[in-house]
Amino acid sequence: MSEAPDIPEAQDKRLNRAVAATVVILSVLMALGNIKDGNIVQNMQAALATQIDTWNEYQATRLKLHMEEIAAAEGGDDRPRAQAALAKYTRESIELKAKAQTAKADYDHNGYRDDQFDLSEGFASIALATTAIAALADTWWLLFFGWGAGGLALLFSVAGFAQLPIHPNAIISFLT
């Protein structure tokens, strides 16, 4: 039987403790961000469904309005009813358009925040990977690099939770 190879212990236990603390902090950050990001995506889906449904209803109302405009132009005994319908469909179309635009704005706002949490997750993954390699390679500079990536992860996570206007469009446009 062969014996298990000896794995050398790290010369500096401080590095291992720093790596362990970093992994815990990044894991908690990623877990909280993932929960919030999931809720934001659900809100985006709901806003998109509302937007599509409302635009469809708007189009139907505009079609009814057009039909009533034709009926009013033709005149006849039903002119007062046609005028009332014109007013009703005009009012409804204005309300529906505003509702659809609000749903689009809600979708866009949530998309902005979703990008922030996606960036946070990406930088946290980079931080975890480099931190793990720092422990294996027993090098502080990789841990420092991981902390830098972790700092960016924290920045974008805080920006997402606090709805801060931190959104690097260059990175987002490259990744989408």
N, C-alpha and C positions, 0 to 999 in steps of 0.2 A: 504494500500500500504506500502510495506517495503522500507525503505530508503537504498540508496547505502552505503556500508560499508566505513568507513573512511580508507583511505590509508595513513599510516604515511609518512610524508615527511622525506627525508634523513636528517640526522643531519648535514652532511657536503656536501654542494653544490659543493665543489671542485671535489668530486668523480664523481658526475653526469656530470660535465663539461668535466672531463678527459675521461669518458666513451663515451660521445657524440663525442668528437674530435677523439677518437680512432676508433669509428665506421665509421666516415666519411673517415678517412685516409685509413682504411682497405677496405672500399667499393670502393674507387677510385683505390686502388692497385689491387683489384680483377677484376674490370672492365677492366683496361688496360691490365692486364695479360691474361684475358680471350680472348680479341680481338687478342692479339699477338699469343696466343696458338692456336686459331682457324686458323690463317693464317699459322702457322707452320704445323698443321695437314694437311691442304690443300696441302702444299708443299711436305709433306711426301707421300701423296696419288699420287701426280703427279710423284714424283721420283720413287715410286714403280711401277706405270704403265709403265714408261719409262724403268725401269730395266727389267720388265717382257717382254715387247715388244722387247727390244733390245736383250735379251737372246734368244728369239724365232727366231729373224732374224739371230742371230749368228749361231744357230743350223741349220737353213735352208742353210745358206752360207757354213757351214762346210759339210753339206750333198752334196751340189753342188760341192764343192771342191773334196770330195771323189769320186763322180761320174766322174769328170774330170781326177782324178788320174787313175781311172780304164781305161778310154778312152785313156789316154796317154800311159799307160802300154801296151795296146793292139796294139798301133802303128797305122799304116795305113796312108792314104793320108791326114788325118785331124790333124796330129801331131802338126803343128805350131799353129792352132787354139786352140788345147787342152792346149798347153804350155801357150798361152796368157790367157786362161780362168783360168789356175792354178794360174798364177801370180795375176790375178784380184781377185779371191776368197780368196787367201791367204792374200792379202792386206786388203780386206773388212772384213775378219774374225778378223784380228788384230785390226782394227778400231772399229768394233762392240764390241769386248771384252772390249776394253778400255772404250768405252761409257757406257756399262753395269756396269762396275766396278765403274765408276764415279757416276752413278745414285745410286748405292748401298752406296757409301761413302756419298753422299748427303742425302740419306734416314737415314743413321746411325747418321749423324751430326744433322739432324733435330730431330731425336728421342731423342738424348741426351738433346737437348734444350727443347723438349716437356716434358721430365721428370722433368726438373727444374721448368717449369711453373705449372706442376701438383703438385709438392711438395709445391710450393708457394701457390697455391689455397687451398691445404689441411691445411697447417699451418694457413692461413688466416681464414679459416672456424673455426678451433679450437680457434683462437684468438677472433673471433666474438662471439662464443658461451660462452667462459669464461668471456668475457667482459660484455655480457648481464647479466650473472648470478651475476657478481660483482655488477652491479647496483641494481639488485633485492635483493641480500643478504647484500648489503651495506658493502662490504669488499674490502679493498685495495689489499690484497694479491692475490685475483683472478684477479684483474686488472693487477697486476704486472706479473702474469703468462700469461695473455693474451698478454701483451706487449712482453714477451719473445717469444711466438709463433708468434706474429706479426713481430718481428725482424727477425725470421727465414724466414717468408713469404717474407719479404722485401729482405733479402739476396738472396734467390733463384730467386726472380723476377729480381733483378738487374743482377744476374749471367746469367739469360736467355737473357735479353735484351743486355747485354754487351758481351755475349758469353764467359763468364769466366769459367774456368775449375773446377767449384764447383759442384760435383756430388757424393753424398754419395751412393756408390754402394750397401752397406749393406741394406739401407732403400729401394732402388729401387728394389733390387732382392727379398726382402721380400714382397713388394707390387705388384710385377708382377708375 
